[in-house]
Amino acid sequence: MQETKKIKIKSSLGFSLVELLVVVAIIGILASVGVITYSGYISGTKEKSTKNVMLQISLAQTEEYSNSGNYYTQDNDSCTPTSSTSNDIETILFGGGDQIGKDMGYEICVASIGSSNFNIIAKEIDGACQLILSRNGNFTRGDDC
């Protein structure tokens, strides 16, 4: 007589614990890379926004000089950007409103350099990054940016 062999087939109804742990680890790695990339993107966007506002202030300075014969400045040689200096720039150069948005993460001030020159200084609110725009349109980034 011929023997009949029965072959047992193991059916898999789910994932093993090891497979689930590998998938969770991969998702964690991808998420951390995404968060780091997104943070860098946000930081770069805030800096570009601040540079655009600084250029708007420089243009407003041209109009101020045409109207009064002087540039608007807040301090001699250098200044410390605060929310007060930013609000003063909005009020005096832009007539109020919200030209200098708080969402960009920087405070701004205007320093007098000599009798007919100025620098626009922006400092990051929660960081050490400092940007300087001279009257002739040259940007300088601090070492901490």
Secondary structure, 3 states (H helix, E strand, C coil): CCCCCCCCCCCCCCCCHHHHHHHHHHHHHHHHHHHHHHHHHHHHHHHHHHHHHHHHHHHHHHHHHHHHCCCCCCEECCCCCCHHHHHHHHHHHHCCCCCCCHHHCEEEEEEECCCCCEEEEEEECCCCCEEEEECCCCEEECCCC
